[in-house]
């Protein structure tokens, strides 16, 4: 598709980097067979993408982008140090995510690196999000015709959807009374933010996108498209069934679904009285921003090495560059065009990095077509959007959303500090409101309607990396 909201960071430097693998590191081999098959997350049969004959592998990124040619073996060198985390595997092109093919690989830290809480009795993956009964090919055809993919048909949890009172619902997972469990929850949808909650149970947030957080308890949590977090849940209620509830946020037409958490040796169906959702509209945005601010970096827990996360003083680093990005939606020649700062990215026939490697980049694309500040006017240029960055520069990126819908942004290859989200428009004076002490290091950030978000990152990973919208019709 040729209507992308995307920017490519080309981080240039003059040195040679090497990846070292320690002798004796264990090697694990996985074979993932990708095929088409019939799936029905909302009860409507459709063609889906299967991995080892399953559309959702809820048991096996780091939101790191791994370019991979088809039908080839893929070797990943994963860090054996650092906090427990998950590698979320999902398609990122051509709307394939709309047809499944999603999974999670759990990565546990070595014993040398302790986690800042007692080891849970078990852990479960929860892959939730909006779902369309049309497959990825049909959705692509809709976009190619110049229309939006429209609103989703429902919400799924681990590839299934249920209503309150449905009989014979397969439980998502089973708890034993008195034990604590870790749930790794990811929003793998295409469009909608989702709030999740569990009947009668609180959730303690312990990790957001690979970073340990200050441990606070929540009755419900907002999770935006492309985001992941880990929570601890203690089975401290009467042994019976309880509903896990997922509902849409900031949507004109609310959607919801439930799954069942079953206590071992429990007796009794889940109550039909569900925990209430958070507020919507303006109050809901204020509520969600307040929750975002409550997520704080755990400064004393481990990072990728035995030293604590807080040993990296990002708030004391001088900003060397500010990039302000404004997302737009427009129409050109009967097509939807999503862009940033007047440029709508389109992939060139020659892969960009390949053109750069062979010294023919000037024949394929133009560097810095997009400026660091949004330009006046509504004109949108359709072209490869490649912005040069300087190795090890400390960059401030401002996302400003003038539209009526929430946006989510993801940066491949890096983590950044989400230092602020506020309503209105950004100005340099807003820096006084930044969290320069314990903002969470992460790789996605949400931007509410008519609001802005600020992130900071060091360009310390040489290469060419995507900064893109997680709203799939835009990417």
C-alpha positions as CSV (number, residue, x, y, z in Angstrom):
1,X,0.0,0.0,0.0
2,X,1.2,3.5,-0.7
3,X,-0.4,5.5,2.1
4,X,1.9,5.0,5.0
5,X,2.5,7.1,8.1
6,X,6.1,6.2,8.5
7,X,9.5,7.7,8.9
8,X,12.8,5.9,8.4
9,X,15.7,6.9,10.7
10,X,19.1,6.4,9.0
11,X,21.6,6.6,11.9
12,X,25.0,7.2,10.4
13,X,28.3,6.7,12.1
14,X,31.9,5.9,11.2
15,X,32.9,2.9,13.1
16,X,32.6,-0.9,13.0
17,X,30.3,-2.7,15.4
18,X,30.4,-6.3,16.3
19,X,28.0,-8.7,18.2
20,X,29.7,-11.1,20.6
21,X,28.3,-14.4,21.5
22,X,29.6,-15.9,24.6
23,X,31.0,-19.5,24.2
24,X,28.7,-22.0,25.8
25,X,25.5,-19.9,25.5
26,X,22.6,-22.3,25.1
27,X,20.9,-22.6,21.7
28,X,17.2,-23.2,21.3
29,X,15.7,-24.1,18.0
30,X,12.1,-23.5,17.0
31,X,10.4,-24.5,13.9
32,X,7.5,-22.3,12.9
33,X,5.4,-23.4,10.0
34,X,3.3,-20.6,8.5
35,X,0.2,-21.6,6.5
36,X,-3.3,-20.5,5.8
37,X,-6.2,-22.1,7.5
38,X,-9.7,-21.4,8.8
39,X,-10.1,-19.3,12.0
40,X,-13.1,-17.8,13.7
41,X,-12.1,-15.5,16.6
42,X,-15.6,-13.9,16.6
43,X,-17.4,-17.0,15.6
44,X,-17.4,-16.2,11.8
45,X,-15.2,-18.5,9.8
46,X,-12.5,-16.7,7.7
47,X,-9.2,-17.4,6.1
48,X,-6.4,-16.9,8.7
49,X,-2.6,-17.1,9.0
50,X,-1.6,-20.1,11.2
51,X,1.7,-20.7,12.9
52,X,2.1,-24.4,13.6
53,X,-1.6,-24.7,12.9
54,X,-2.6,-22.0,15.5
55,X,-3.6,-18.4,14.8
56,X,-2.6,-17.2,18.2
57,X,0.4,-18.8,19.9
58,X,-0.2,-17.4,23.4
59,X,2.7,-19.2,24.9
60,X,5.8,-19.1,23.1
61,X,9.0,-6.6,21.0
62,X,11.1,-6.8,22.7
63,X,9.4,-4.9,20.0
64,X,12.4,-5.1,17.8
65,X,12.0,-5.2,14.0
66,X,13.6,-8.2,12.3
67,X,13.7,-7.9,8.5
68,X,13.4,-11.4,7.2
69,X,13.3,-12.8,3.7
70,X,10.6,-15.5,3.1
71,X,11.3,-19.2,3.4
72,X,14.7,-18.7,5.1
73,X,16.0,-19.7,8.5
74,X,16.1,-16.9,11.0
75,X,18.7,-16.7,13.7
76,X,18.1,-14.4,16.7
77,X,20.7,-13.5,19.2
78,X,18.7,-12.7,22.4
79,X,20.2,-11.1,25.5
80,X,20.6,-13.5,28.4
81,X,20.8,-10.6,30.8
82,X,18.3,-8.0,31.9
83,X,14.7,-8.3,33.1
84,X,12.2,-11.0,32.1
85,X,10.5,-9.9,28.9
86,X,8.6,-11.1,25.9
87,X,9.3,-11.1,22.2
88,X,6.0,-10.4,20.5
89,X,5.9,-12.0,17.0
90,X,3.5,-10.6,14.6
91,X,3.2,-9.6,10.9
92,X,4.0,-5.9,10.3
93,X,3.2,-5.5,6.6
94,X,0.2,-5.7,4.2
95,X,-2.3,-5.9,7.1
96,X,-1.4,-9.5,7.7
97,X,-2.0,-9.0,11.4
98,X,-5.7,-8.8,10.6
99,X,-5.5,-12.6,9.9
100,X,-3.6,-13.8,12.9
101,X,-0.1,-15.3,12.8
102,X,0.6,-13.8,16.2
103,X,2.6,-15.3,19.0
104,X,4.7,-14.5,22.1
105,X,8.2,-15.8,23.0
106,X,9.0,-15.5,26.7
107,X,12.5,-14.6,27.6
108,X,13.6,-15.1,31.3
109,X,16.6,-13.5,32.8
110,X,19.5,-15.5,34.2
111,X,19.7,-16.2,37.9
112,X,22.4,-13.5,38.2
113,X,19.9,-10.8,37.4
114,X,17.0,-11.0,40.0
115,X,13.5,-9.7,39.3
116,X,12.1,-7.2,41.8
117,X,9.3,-9.4,43.0
118,X,8.8,-13.0,44.1
119,X,8.8,-15.5,41.3
120,X,5.2,-16.1,40.3
121,X,3.6,-19.6,40.4
122,X,3.1,-19.5,36.7
123,X,2.7,-17.0,33.8
124,X,0.2,-16.6,31.0
125,X,0.2,-14.6,27.8
126,X,-2.9,-12.6,26.9
127,X,-3.1,-11.4,23.3
128,X,-6.1,-9.2,22.9
129,X,-7.4,-6.5,20.6
130,X,-10.0,-5.5,18.0
131,X,-10.8,-7.9,15.2
132,X,-12.3,-7.7,11.7
133,X,-14.3,-10.6,10.2
134,X,-12.8,-9.5,6.8
135,X,-9.3,-11.0,6.2
136,X,-6.2,-9.0,5.4
137,X,-6.8,-9.3,1.6
138,X,-10.3,-7.8,1.9
139,X,-9.1,-5.0,4.1
140,X,-6.3,-4.2,1.7
141,X,-8.8,-4.0,-1.1
142,X,-10.9,-1.6,0.8
143,X,-7.9,0.7,1.5
144,X,-6.8,0.4,-2.2
145,X,-10.2,1.7,-3.2
146,X,-9.7,4.9,-1.2
147,X,-11.8,4.0,1.8
148,X,-11.0,3.5,5.5
149,X,-11.2,0.0,6.9
150,X,-13.9,1.2,9.2
151,X,-14.8,0.1,12.7
152,X,-13.9,-3.5,13.9
153,X,-16.5,-6.2,14.3
154,X,-15.5,-7.1,17.8
155,X,-12.7,-7.8,20.3
156,X,-10.9,-11.1,20.8
157,X,-8.8,-12.5,23.7
158,X,-6.3,-15.2,22.7
159,X,-8.3,-15.9,19.5
160,X,-11.7,-16.2,21.1
161,X,-14.7,-14.0,22.0
162,X,-17.5,-14.7,24.5
163,X,-20.5,-13.1,26.0
164,X,-21.6,-13.0,29.7
165,X,-23.5,-16.2,30.4
166,X,-22.1,-18.2,27.5
167,X,-22.1,-21.9,28.4
168,X,-19.1,-24.2,27.8
169,X,-16.6,-21.4,27.4
170,X,-13.1,-22.7,27.5
171,X,-11.2,-20.9,30.3
172,X,-8.3,-18.7,29.4
173,X,-6.2,-20.1,32.2
174,X,-6.6,-21.7,35.7
175,X,-5.5,-20.3,39.0
176,X,-4.9,-22.1,42.3
177,X,-6.2,-20.3,45.3
178,X,-3.5,-18.4,47.3
179,X,-1.0,-18.3,44.4
180,X,0.3,-15.3,42.4
181,X,0.5,-15.3,38.6
182,X,2.1,-13.1,36.0
183,X,0.0,-12.1,33.0
184,X,1.8,-10.6,30.0
185,X,-0.8,-8.6,28.1
186,X,-0.4,-7.2,24.6
187,X,-2.8,-5.2,22.4
188,X,-2.3,-6.8,19.0
189,X,-5.3,-5.1,17.3
190,X,-5.4,-2.8,14.3
191,X,-7.1,0.3,15.6
192,X,-8.7,0.4,19.1
193,X,-7.3,1.1,22.5
194,X,-8.6,-1.5,25.0
195,X,-9.2,-1.5,28.7
196,X,-8.9,-4.8,30.6
197,X,-9.9,-5.8,34.1
198,X,-10.6,-8.9,36.1
199,X,-13.7,-9.5,38.3
200,X,-12.9,-9.2,42.0
201,X,-9.1,-8.9,41.5
202,X,-6.6,-6.1,41.4
203,X,-3.6,-6.1,39.1
204,X,-0.1,-5.0,40.1
205,X,1.9,-3.6,37.1
206,X,5.5,-4.8,37.3
207,X,6.8,-4.3,33.7
208,X,6.0,-2.1,30.7
209,X,7.6,-2.9,27.4
210,X,10.7,-4.4,28.8
211,X,11.2,-2.0,31.8
212,X,10.5,-2.8,35.4
213,X,8.1,-0.3,36.9
214,X,7.2,1.0,40.3
215,X,4.7,-1.5,41.5
216,X,1.2,0.0,41.8
217,X,-2.2,-1.8,42.0
218,X,-4.9,-1.1,39.5
219,X,-8.6,-2.1,39.0
220,X,-8.4,-1.7,35.3
221,X,-5.7,-0.8,32.7
222,X,-5.7,1.0,29.4
223,X,-3.6,-0.7,26.7
224,X,-3.1,1.0,23.4
225,X,-2.4,-0.6,20.0
226,X,1.0,-2.3,19.9
227,X,1.6,-1.9,23.7
228,X,2.5,-4.7,26.2
229,X,2.7,-4.9,29.9
230,X,3.1,-7.5,32.7
231,X,0.9,-7.6,35.8
232,X,0.8,-9.8,38.9
233,X,-2.6,-11.2,40.0
234,X,-3.1,-13.0,43.2
235,X,-5.8,-15.7,43.4
236,X,-7.2,-14.4,46.7
237,X,-11.0,-14.8,46.0
238,X,-13.5,-17.5,46.6
239,X,-12.6,-20.5,44.3
240,X,-15.0,-20.2,41.3
241,X,-15.0,-18.7,37.8
242,X,-14.2,-15.0,37.2
243,X,-14.5,-12.9,34.0
244,X,-11.5,-11.3,32.4
245,X,-13.1,-8.3,30.6
246,X,-11.7,-6.4,27.6
247,X,-13.6,-3.3,26.2
248,X,-12.9,-0.7,23.7
249,X,-11.7,2.8,24.6
250,X,-12.6,6.1,22.9
251,X,-14.7,4.4,20.2
252,X,-18.0,5.7,18.8
253,X,-19.4,2.2,18.9
254,X,-18.3,0.5,22.1
255,X,-17.2,-3.2,21.8
256,X,-16.4,-5.7,24.6
257,X,-15.8,-9.3,25.2
258,X,-15.1,-11.6,28.2
259,X,-12.9,-14.6,28.9
260,X,-13.0,-16.9,31.9
261,X,-10.4,-17.4,34.6
262,X,-11.1,-20.6,36.5
263,X,-10.0,-21.5,40.0
264,X,-8.8,-25.1,40.3
265,X,-11.4,-27.1,42.3
266,X,-13.7,-24.1,42.2
267,X,-17.4,-24.3,42.4
268,X,-19.7,-21.7,40.7
269,X,-20.1,-19.7,37.5
270,X,-18.8,-16.2,37.1
271,X,-21.1,-13.4,38.3
272,X,-23.0,-11.6,35.5
273,X,-22.1,-8.3,37.2
274,X,-19.0,-7.0,35.4
275,X,-16.6,-4.5,36.8
276,X,-17.4,-1.1,35.3
277,X,-15.3,0.5,32.6
278,X,-13.4,3.7,33.1
279,X,-15.1,7.0,31.9
280,X,-15.1,8.0,28.2
281,X,-14.9,11.2,26.3
282,X,-13.0,14.1,27.8
283,X,-13.1,12.7,31.3
284,X,-11.8,9.4,30.0
285,X,-8.8,11.0,28.3
286,X,-7.9,12.8,31.5
287,X,-8.3,9.4,33.4
288,X,-6.1,7.6,30.9
289,X,-3.4,10.4,30.9
290,X,-3.4,10.2,34.7
291,X,-2.8,6.4,34.5
292,X,0.0,6.9,32.0
293,X,1.7,9.3,34.5
294,X,1.4,6.7,37.3
295,X,3.7,4.3,35.4
296,X,7.1,5.1,36.6
297,X,10.5,3.5,36.0
298,X,11.8,1.4,38.9
299,X,15.1,3.2,39.5
300,X,16.5,0.5,41.9
301,X,15.7,-2.7,39.9
302,X,18.1,-4.3,37.5
303,X,18.5,-3.2,33.9
304,X,20.3,-5.2,31.2
305,X,23.2,-5.6,33.6
306,X,23.4,-5.9,37.4
307,X,23.5,-2.1,37.7
308,X,20.1,-0.5,38.4
309,X,17.9,1.1,35.8
310,X,18.1,4.4,37.5
311,X,21.9,4.6,36.9
312,X,21.1,6.0,33.4
313,X,20.4,9.7,34.1
314,X,18.5,10.6,30.9
315,X,17.2,13.8,32.3
316,X,20.7,15.3,32.6
317,X,21.6,14.7,28.9
318,X,21.5,17.8,26.7
319,X,19.0,17.6,23.8
320,X,20.9,17.9,20.5
321,X,17.9,17.8,18.2
322,X,14.1,18.3,18.4
323,X,11.8,16.7,15.8
324,X,8.2,17.7,15.9
325,X,5.8,15.4,14.0
326,X,2.2,16.1,13.2
327,X,0.1,13.3,11.7
328,X,-2.3,14.1,8.9
329,X,-5.1,12.4,7.0
330,X,-6.0,13.6,3.6
331,X,-7.3,12.5,0.2
332,X,-5.3,12.7,-3.1
333,X,-6.5,11.3,-6.5
334,X,-9.2,9.3,-4.8
335,X,-6.9,7.7,-2.3
336,X,-6.5,8.1,1.5
337,X,-3.1,9.6,2.3
338,X,-1.8,9.3,5.9
339,X,1.4,11.4,6.4
340,X,3.6,13.2,8.9
341,X,4.9,16.7,8.3
342,X,3.6,16.7,4.7
343,X,5.2,13.4,3.6
344,X,3.4,10.1,3.1
345,X,5.9,7.2,3.0
346,X,5.9,4.8,0.1
347,X,8.4,1.9,-0.3
348,X,10.8,2.2,-3.2
349,X,11.3,-0.6,-5.7
350,X,14.8,-1.0,-4.4
351,X,15.1,-1.7,-0.6
352,X,16.4,1.5,1.0
353,X,19.2,0.0,2.9
354,X,20.3,-2.0,-0.1
355,X,20.4,1.2,-2.2
356,X,22.5,2.9,0.5
357,X,24.9,-0.1,0.7
358,X,25.6,0.0,-3.1
359,X,26.0,3.7,-3.2
360,X,22.9,4.5,-5.3
361,X,20.7,6.0,-2.6
362,X,20.5,9.3,-4.6
363,X,18.8,7.4,-7.4
364,X,16.2,5.8,-5.1
365,X,15.3,8.3,-2.4
366,X,16.0,11.7,-1.0
367,X,17.3,12.2,2.5
368,X,15.5,14.6,4.8
369,X,12.6,15.2,2.5
370,X,10.6,15.7,5.7
371,X,11.6,18.6,7.9
372,X,12.0,18.6,11.7
373,X,9.0,21.0,11.9
374,X,5.6,20.6,10.2
375,X,5.2,22.8,7.2
376,X,2.3,25.1,6.5
377,X,-0.5,23.9,4.1
378,X,-2.2,20.7,3.3
379,X,0.0,19.4,0.5
380,X,1.2,15.9,1.0
381,X,4.2,14.4,-1.0
382,X,4.2,10.7,-1.6
383,X,7.8,9.4,-1.4
384,X,10.2,7.4,0.7
385,X,10.6,9.3,4.0
386,X,14.1,8.9,5.2
387,X,15.6,11.2,7.8
388,X,19.2,11.3,8.7
389,X,20.3,11.1,12.3
390,X,23.7,11.4,13.9
391,X,25.0,8.5,15.9
392,X,24.7,9.0,19.7
393,X,22.8,12.2,19.4
394,X,20.2,12.6,22.1
395,X,16.9,13.4,20.3
396,X,13.6,14.8,21.5
397,X,10.6,13.7,19.4
398,X,7.3,15.5,19.8
399,X,4.1,13.8,18.5
400,X,1.2,16.2,18.0
401,X,-2.2,14.8,17.1
402,X,-4.7,17.3,15.6
403,X,-7.2,14.5,14.7
404,X,-10.2,13.2,16.6
405,X,-8.9,9.7,17.1
406,X,-6.1,8.4,19.3
407,X,-2.8,7.5,17.7
408,X,0.0,5.1,18.8
409,X,3.6,5.4,17.6
410,X,6.4,2.8,17.7
411,X,10.1,3.2,17.1
412,X,12.0,0.1,15.9
413,X,15.5,-0.5,17.1
414,X,15.5,1.8,20.1
415,X,13.8,2.4,23.4
416,X,12.8,5.9,24.4
417,X,11.6,7.7,27.5
418,X,8.0,8.8,27.4
419,X,8.5,12.0,29.4
420,X,5.1,13.7,28.9
421,X,1.6,13.5,27.5
422,X,-0.7,16.5,27.6
423,X,-3.8,18.0,25.9
424,X,-3.4,20.9,23.5
425,X,-0.3,21.9,21.4
426,X,3.3,21.5,22.3
427,X,5.7,24.5,22.8
428,X,9.2,24.7,24.3
429,X,7.7,26.0,27.5
430,X,6.1,22.6,28.0
431,X,9.4,21.1,28.8
432,X,9.0,22.2,32.4
433,X,6.3,19.6,32.8
434,X,8.6,16.7,31.6
435,X,9.3,13.8,33.9
436,X,13.1,13.9,33.8
437,X,13.6,11.4,36.7
438,X,11.7,8.1,36.2
439,X,9.8,8.1,32.9
440,X,9.4,4.5,31.6
441,X,11.9,3.4,29.0
442,X,9.6,1.9,26.3
443,X,9.1,1.7,22.5
444,X,5.5,2.8,21.9
445,X,3.6,5.9,22.9
446,X,0.0,6.9,22.6
447,X,-1.2,10.4,21.6
448,X,-4.7,11.3,22.5
449,X,-7.0,13.4,20.3
450,X,-5.9,17.1,20.1
451,X,-3.0,16.3,22.4
452,X,0.8,15.8,22.2
453,X,3.4,13.4,23.6
454,X,7.1,13.9,24.1
455,X,9.8,11.2,24.1
456,X,13.6,11.3,24.3
457,X,16.1,8.7,23.0
458,X,19.7,8.2,22.2
459,X,20.4,7.2,18.6
460,X,22.9,4.5,19.7
461,X,21.8,1.7,17.3
462,X,23.3,2.3,13.9
463,X,21.2,1.3,10.9
464,X,17.9,2.3,9.2
465,X,14.9,2.0,11.6
466,X,11.1,2.6,11.3
467,X,9.3,5.2,13.3
468,X,5.7,4.3,12.4
469,X,2.1,4.5,13.4
470,X,0.7,1.4,15.1
471,X,-2.7,2.1,13.6
472,X,-2.4,-0.5,10.9
473,X,-4.3,1.3,8.1
474,X,-1.8,4.1,8.4
475,X,1.3,1.9,8.3
